[in-house]
Amino acid sequence: MGDVFSSVWELDGWFKREYEAYGLTFLSHEHRIVRAKEAMLIIRKLWEEEEFTFRGRFYSVERGILEPKPLPRPPIWYAGMSPFSRDLVAEVAEGWLMAGGTLEDVGRNVKDMLERLEKRGRDRIEFAVPGLAFIRDTDSEAERCVERLTRGNRRVLDRTLDTGLVGSPLTVAQKARALAEKGADHVLFQLTPTEEELERLKEVLTLLRSE
């Protein structure tokens, strides 16, 4: 917890307006997954092979070369929760950024992915879970802050509180430990405003590192 790590994150994209802004065709979800997989395979080949040729549905590379190669090679992570995304992670990725949720959600997602990996003969990968963090002196103060910022929108509020990175430094540290016990290797603290919240996060990290 609290360590800094280098990685490459791959997404298939979901926001149609972003595609339109750059003149790209917004494909079906299944086709976007195929394209993402090709991109991940190409990145890996660039890192691991001296020269390679690739022929895919969306991308082609003729005698591709990348020098110097990154050492150590960064892991490739993927974020997505659909069955297609989960299969892609199980086949190619070395890390999975899950959606936030309850401890039970995280435990079920980790179990599901481990089963998919086992079917493919792959070893365990790493898991990360994100969550908005609201850290205050007391739990009630942090929850009031969330209530105020979400303006009573229960859908947003419930999702934030489900992830559980809301409360005193001790409460948030305990939830981070609980997420780790469910299988999360990394907890991503989403901070707003970043600079102000970073000061409060220091207390949480101090508690985590004191174990």
VMD Tcl script that draws the C-alpha trace (Angstrom):
set ca {
  {0.00 0.00 0.00}
  {1.29 3.44 -0.86}
  {4.05 2.22 -3.18}
  {4.61 3.90 -6.54}
  {4.67 1.58 -9.52}
  {5.16 2.01 -13.26}
  {2.76 0.43 -15.72}
  {0.95 0.87 -19.00}
  {-2.82 1.15 -18.84}
  {-4.95 0.07 -21.79}
  {-8.62 0.95 -22.30}
  {-10.98 0.12 -25.14}
  {-12.80 3.46 -24.67}
  {-16.49 3.97 -23.96}
  {-17.23 7.68 -24.47}
  {-18.55 8.11 -28.01}
  {-17.98 11.87 -28.03}
  {-14.22 11.36 -27.62}
  {-14.11 9.18 -30.71}
  {-16.12 11.73 -32.70}
  {-13.79 14.55 -31.61}
  {-10.84 12.81 -33.28}
  {-12.69 11.55 -36.33}
  {-12.59 7.92 -35.20}
  {-15.31 5.34 -35.75}
  {-17.06 4.33 -32.55}
  {-17.16 0.55 -32.88}
  {-19.28 -1.94 -30.98}
  {-17.99 -2.94 -27.56}
  {-16.87 -6.36 -28.80}
  {-14.90 -4.80 -31.67}
  {-13.29 -2.27 -29.34}
  {-12.12 -5.16 -27.16}
  {-10.55 -6.87 -30.19}
  {-8.78 -3.64 -31.11}
  {-7.54 -3.18 -27.54}
  {-6.18 -6.73 -27.52}
  {-4.26 -6.11 -30.74}
  {-2.77 -2.94 -29.27}
  {-1.68 -4.80 -26.14}
  {-0.07 -7.58 -28.17}
  {1.80 -5.06 -30.32}
  {3.08 -3.19 -27.25}
  {4.32 -6.44 -25.73}
  {6.06 -7.48 -28.94}
  {7.77 -4.08 -29.20}
  {9.10 -4.56 -25.68}
  {10.12 -8.19 -25.96}
  {11.13 -8.95 -29.56}
  {14.00 -7.51 -31.59}
  {11.84 -7.34 -34.70}
  {8.32 -8.52 -35.45}
  {5.54 -8.44 -38.01}
  {1.90 -8.32 -36.94}
  {-1.28 -8.75 -38.96}
  {-4.50 -7.98 -37.16}
  {-8.02 -6.89 -37.95}
  {-7.33 -3.29 -36.91}
  {-3.54 -2.92 -36.82}
  {-0.63 -4.09 -38.93}
  {3.07 -3.76 -38.20}
  {5.81 -4.58 -40.70}
  {9.18 -5.42 -39.15}
  {8.48 -3.36 -36.06}
  {11.44 -2.35 -33.88}
  {11.70 -0.54 -30.56}
  {15.07 0.35 -29.07}
  {16.04 0.79 -26.36}
  {13.57 -1.51 -24.68}
  {12.20 -0.62 -21.24}
  {13.98 -2.42 -18.42}
  {12.39 -3.72 -16.38}
  {9.41 -4.20 -18.66}
  {6.32 -2.44 -17.27}
  {3.24 -4.57 -16.67}
  {0.24 -4.02 -18.94}
  {-2.97 -3.23 -17.09}
  {-6.52 -3.18 -18.39}
  {-9.67 -1.55 -17.03}
  {-13.07 -2.99 -17.89}
  {-15.82 -5.00 -16.23}
  {-17.81 -6.59 -19.05}
  {-17.47 -10.34 -19.75}
  {-15.51 -9.46 -22.92}
  {-13.17 -7.23 -20.92}
  {-12.67 -9.88 -18.25}
  {-11.74 -12.44 -20.89}
  {-9.25 -10.00 -22.40}
  {-7.64 -9.42 -19.02}
  {-7.41 -13.16 -18.40}
  {-5.78 -13.71 -21.79}
  {-3.33 -10.84 -22.07}
  {-3.12 -8.37 -19.16}
  {-0.86 -8.49 -16.13}
  {-3.05 -6.27 -14.02}
  {-6.77 -5.53 -13.76}
  {-8.25 -2.23 -12.63}
  {-11.66 -3.18 -11.28}
  {-14.58 -0.87 -10.63}
  {-15.10 0.38 -7.10}
  {-17.68 -1.31 -4.93}
  {-18.29 -3.11 -1.68}
  {-15.86 -5.56 -0.13}
  {-18.13 -8.34 -1.35}
  {-18.00 -6.92 -4.91}
  {-14.21 -6.85 -4.85}
  {-14.00 -10.38 -3.47}
  {-16.36 -11.73 -6.15}
  {-14.47 -9.95 -8.93}
  {-11.10 -11.28 -7.78}
  {-12.51 -14.82 -7.49}
  {-14.05 -14.58 -10.95}
  {-10.79 -13.44 -12.51}
  {-8.74 -16.10 -10.75}
  {-11.06 -18.74 -12.21}
  {-10.69 -17.26 -15.71}
  {-6.90 -17.23 -15.34}
  {-6.85 -20.84 -14.15}
  {-8.85 -21.96 -17.19}
  {-6.17 -20.41 -19.39}
  {-3.27 -21.86 -17.43}
  {-2.07 -18.44 -16.29}
  {-0.68 -17.44 -12.91}
  {-2.26 -14.84 -10.68}
  {-2.13 -11.25 -11.94}
  {-2.36 -8.06 -9.88}
  {-5.61 -6.36 -8.92}
  {-6.37 -2.71 -8.26}
  {-9.54 -1.03 -7.03}
  {-10.21 2.73 -7.21}
  {-12.32 4.89 -4.97}
  {-12.99 8.52 -4.25}
  {-11.29 9.39 -0.97}
  {-12.77 11.85 1.51}
  {-10.63 11.92 4.63}
  {-11.54 14.12 7.59}
  {-10.92 14.12 11.33}
  {-14.05 12.04 11.96}
  {-16.25 9.64 9.98}
  {-19.32 11.85 10.34}
  {-17.43 14.90 9.08}
  {-16.22 12.98 6.02}
  {-19.72 11.68 5.27}
  {-21.18 15.18 5.55}
  {-18.57 16.35 3.07}
  {-19.62 13.66 0.59}
  {-23.30 14.50 1.10}
  {-22.61 18.15 0.41}
  {-20.52 17.54 -2.70}
  {-22.96 15.06 -4.22}
  {-25.93 17.32 -3.37}
  {-27.89 14.39 -2.06}
  {-27.61 12.32 -5.26}
  {-27.99 8.90 -3.66}
  {-26.65 7.00 -6.67}
  {-23.34 8.88 -6.51}
  {-23.30 8.89 -2.72}
  {-23.98 5.18 -2.30}
  {-21.30 4.20 -4.82}
  {-18.76 6.40 -3.04}
  {-19.61 5.07 0.39}
  {-19.68 1.47 -0.88}
  {-16.04 1.76 -1.91}
  {-15.48 3.00 1.59}
  {-12.55 5.42 1.32}
  {-14.58 7.89 3.35}
  {-13.96 8.68 6.99}
  {-11.20 9.37 9.47}
  {-7.63 8.36 8.60}
  {-8.04 5.25 10.77}
  {-11.32 4.25 9.09}
  {-9.90 4.70 5.59}
  {-6.74 2.76 6.49}
  {-8.87 -0.09 7.85}
  {-10.91 -0.19 4.65}
  {-7.75 -0.25 2.53}
  {-6.51 -3.22 4.57}
  {-9.88 -4.93 4.15}
  {-9.69 -4.45 0.37}
  {-6.24 -6.02 0.42}
  {-7.61 -9.00 2.33}
  {-10.20 -9.44 -0.45}
  {-7.39 -9.66 -2.99}
  {-6.66 -6.07 -4.04}
  {-2.93 -5.50 -4.50}
  {-3.35 -1.77 -5.04}
  {-5.89 0.78 -3.83}
  {-6.17 3.89 -5.99}
  {-7.14 6.92 -3.92}
  {-8.98 9.41 -6.14}
  {-8.47 12.80 -4.54}
  {-10.40 16.04 -5.14}
  {-8.98 18.62 -4.72}
  {-5.73 16.73 -5.08}
  {-3.26 18.93 -3.23}
  {-5.47 19.46 -0.21}
  {-6.47 15.82 0.04}
  {-2.87 14.63 -0.33}
  {-2.07 16.17 3.04}
  {-4.84 14.13 4.64}
  {-3.81 10.99 2.76}
  {-0.38 11.16 4.39}
  {-1.99 10.19 7.69}
  {-3.61 7.16 6.09}
  {-0.32 6.05 4.52}
  {1.47 6.47 7.84}
  {-1.03 4.12 9.47}
  {-0.69 1.56 6.64}
  {3.08 1.61 6.77}
  {3.13 1.17 10.54}
  {1.87 -2.42 10.25}
}
mol new
graphics top color blue
foreach p $ca { graphics top sphere $p radius 0.5 }
foreach p [lrange $ca 0 end-1] q [lrange $ca 1 end] { graphics top cylinder $p $q radius 0.2 }
display resetview
